[in-house]
Amino acid sequence: MKFAGVRKTSLVDFPDRVASVLFTPGCNLRCPYCHNWRIVVDPKPPFLNDEDALNLLEERKRFVDAVVVTGGEPTIHRELPRFLKRLKEGGFLVKLDTNGLNPAALEECLPLVDFVALDVKTSLRKYCSLGARNPENLNRSIEILKTGKVECEFRTTMVPGFVDKEDITEIGELVKGAKNLVLQQFVADDTLDKAFNTVEPYSALSIASFAESMKKYAENVTLRS
C-alpha cells in the first residue's frame, strides 16, 4: 500500500474527531471538476509506504485519534483491507472515503472501519461523463451502507452541469431512506478540466433550496462549504 500524500492534522474530515488523512493515488473516475487530479492522473513519487505511514501515525497518537483514508479512490487498491485492519489494531478510529463504484471492496472493508463517506456525484445517467464503466455498482454500494451498521454519510458536491434540479431529484431517489446526506459547495479552482475553473458555483440560497427539497429523502441534510 502506498500513499501520495498525508495531512497530519484535520478537524473537518472525520466528524467530531481530530484526524490524520492519507491520500491514495489513482482513481477509477475522471471527474472534470476534481481538485485532487494530480494524484489521480499522474501520481508522482515520493510515495509514503504503509510502514512509514503507520510509523507516522503512531508518532501522532497524542494529537489525533482517527485516520481518514481518501484519494483518489482507495478501493482500487487490493491492499486496502489489510492496511485498514492494521489501523484498527493500532487503536485508531478509521474513516473511508469512496465513490462507491467498487461495492465488493467496500463490503470487505466495512468490518474494518468506523465511518464511511460515499460520494454520490450526480444522477446515474451522467456517470458515464465521469468515466464510470459500471455506474449501476453505485446502487449496490448505497444499499450496502443503508442496510448496514457502520455509520455513514452520502455526499454530493454541487457542481453546476452535473448536479442540476433534475439530477438532485434522482440523487434523492438513490439515497432515499439514508440517515445522513451532505451537500457540499463546489469550488472553482485548480480543476482537472480547466473549463471548470470559470464555472460559477451555486449561490448559498440555491443550495439551501436544494437541501430543503432533499429532506424528504434523508433524515439529516447538512450543508457544507
C-alpha positions in Angstrom: 0.0 0.0 0.0 1.3 3.4 -0.9 0.1 6.9 -0.4 0.5 10.1 -2.5 0.2 12.4 0.4 -0.7 13.0 4.1 -2.5 15.7 6.0 -1.1 15.3 9.5 -4.0 17.1 11.3 -7.6 17.7 10.2 -10.5 19.0 12.2 -13.1 18.6 9.3 -12.5 15.2 7.6 -13.8 12.9 10.4 -17.0 14.2 12.2 -16.2 15.2 15.7 -12.7 13.8 15.6 -9.2 15.1 15.2 -7.7 13.0 12.4 -4.8 12.4 10.1 -5.7 12.0 6.4 -3.9 9.6 4.0 -4.4 10.1 0.2 -4.2 7.1 -2.1 -3.0 7.6 -5.7 -5.1 6.8 -8.8 -8.9 6.7 -9.3 -11.4 4.8 -11.5 -13.1 8.1 -12.4 -12.0 11.2 -14.2 -14.3 13.9 -12.8 -13.5 17.1 -14.7 -14.0 19.2 -11.6 -11.7 17.1 -9.5 -9.3 19.1 -7.2 -7.0 16.1 -6.4 -6.4 15.4 -10.1 -2.6 15.4 -9.8 -2.6 12.2 -7.7 -5.4 10.8 -9.9 -4.0 11.3 -13.4 -0.2 11.3 -12.9 0.8 10.5 -9.3 4.5 11.1 -8.8 6.9 10.0 -6.1 8.0 10.3 -3.4 5.2 8.0 -2.1 4.7 7.1 1.5 4.6 3.3 2.0 2.4 1.6 4.5 5.1 1.0 7.2 6.2 4.7 7.1 2.5 5.8 7.2 1.9 3.6 10.3 5.0 4.9 12.0 4.0 8.5 11.3 0.5 7.9 12.7 1.9 6.1 15.8 4.1 9.2 16.5 1.0 11.4 16.3 -1.2 9.4 18.6 -1.2 12.1 21.3 -2.6 14.6 18.8 -5.1 12.5 16.7 -7.4 9.6 17.5 -8.6 8.9 14.0 -7.4 8.2 10.4 -9.2 9.1 7.2 -8.2 7.1 4.1 -9.2 9.0 1.0 -7.9 9.6 -2.6 -8.1 9.3 -5.4 -10.1 6.2 -4.8 -8.9 3.9 -2.0 -10.9 0.9 -3.1 -8.9 0.3 -6.3 -6.0 -0.8 -4.1 -6.1 -4.5 -3.2 -4.0 -3.9 -0.1 -6.6 -1.6 1.4 -8.4 -4.1 3.7 -5.1 -5.3 5.2 -4.0 -1.7 5.8 -7.3 -0.8 7.4 -7.0 -3.8 9.7 -3.6 -2.6 10.9 -5.0 0.8 11.6 -7.7 -0.7 13.8 -5.2 -2.9 15.5 -3.2 0.2 16.2 -6.2 1.7 18.1 -7.3 4.3 15.6 -10.9 5.1 14.6 -11.0 4.7 10.8 -13.0 6.5 8.1 -13.1 5.6 4.5 -14.0 7.9 1.7 -15.1 6.2 -1.5 -17.0 6.8 -4.8 -18.9 3.6 -4.3 -18.1 2.0 -7.6 -16.4 -1.0 -6.1 -19.1 -2.5 -3.9 -17.2 -5.8 -3.3 -14.2 -3.9 -2.0 -16.5 -1.7 0.1 -18.2 -4.7 1.7 -14.8 -6.3 2.5 -13.7 -3.1 4.2 -16.8 -2.4 6.3 -15.9 -4.6 9.3 -12.6 -2.6 9.5 -13.9 1.0 9.6 -16.0 3.2 11.9 -17.3 5.6 9.3 -17.8 5.7 5.5 -18.4 8.8 3.3 -19.7 7.9 -0.1 -19.8 10.5 -2.8 -22.9 10.5 -5.0 -21.6 12.7 -7.7 -24.6 13.1 -10.0 -27.6 11.1 -11.4 -26.7 7.7 -12.7 -27.4 8.7 -16.3 -24.5 11.2 -16.1 -21.9 8.9 -14.6 -20.6 7.9 -18.0 -19.5 11.5 -18.3 -17.2 11.0 -15.3 -15.6 7.9 -16.8 -17.7 5.2 -14.9 -17.8 1.8 -16.6 -20.4 0.3 -14.4 -22.4 3.1 -12.7 -25.0 0.6 -11.6 -22.5 -0.6 -9.0 -23.2 2.7 -7.1 -26.7 1.4 -6.3 -25.3 -1.7 -4.6 -22.9 0.3 -2.5 -25.6 2.7 -1.4 -27.8 -0.2 -0.4 -24.9 -1.9 1.5 -24.4 1.2 3.5 -28.1 2.0 4.1 -28.8 -1.5 5.4 -25.5 -1.9 7.3 -24.5 -0.9 10.8 -21.5 1.3 10.0 -22.1 5.0 10.5 -22.1 6.7 7.1 -22.9 9.8 5.1 -23.7 10.3 1.4 -22.1 13.5 -0.1 -22.9 15.4 -3.2 -20.7 18.3 -4.4 -23.0 20.8 -6.0 -21.3 21.2 -9.4 -23.5 23.1 -12.0 -24.0 21.0 -15.0 -23.6 17.8 -13.1 -26.0 18.5 -10.3 -29.0 20.4 -11.6 -32.6 20.4 -10.5 -33.4 17.1 -12.3 -30.2 15.4 -11.0 -30.9 16.4 -7.4 -34.3 14.6 -7.5 -32.6 11.5 -9.0 -29.9 11.6 -6.3 -32.6 11.8 -3.7 -34.2 8.7 -5.0 -30.8 6.9 -5.0 -30.2 7.6 -1.3 -33.8 7.5 -0.2 -34.0 6.4 3.4 -30.5 7.4 4.3 -29.7 8.9 7.7 -27.1 11.5 6.6 -26.8 13.4 3.4 -24.3 16.3 2.9 -24.5 18.9 0.1 -21.1 20.5 -0.5 -20.3 23.7 -2.2 -18.3 23.4 -5.4 -15.0 25.4 -5.5 -14.0 26.6 -9.0 -10.2 26.4 -8.6 -7.5 24.2 -9.9 -9.7 21.6 -11.5 -8.8 18.7 -13.9 -10.7 20.3 -16.7 -9.6 24.0 -16.7 -13.0 25.0 -18.0 -14.4 24.3 -14.6 -12.2 27.0 -13.1 -14.6 29.5 -14.6 -17.9 27.8 -13.7 -19.9 29.9 -11.3 -20.9 27.9 -8.2 -24.4 27.9 -7.0 -25.4 30.6 -4.5 -25.8 29.7 -0.9 -29.5 30.4 -1.3 -29.8 28.0 -4.2 -28.0 25.2 -2.3 -30.2 25.8 0.7 -33.2 25.4 -1.6 -31.8 22.1 -2.9 -31.2 21.0 0.6 -34.8 21.7 1.6 -36.0 19.5 -1.3 -33.8 16.7 -0.2 -35.3 16.5 3.3 -37.9 14.1 2.1 -35.2 11.6 1.1 -32.8 11.7 4.1 -33.2 12.0 7.8 -30.5 14.7 8.2 -29.5 17.0 5.4 -26.4 19.1 6.0 -24.8 22.0 4.1 -21.0 22.0 4.0 -18.9 24.8 2.5 
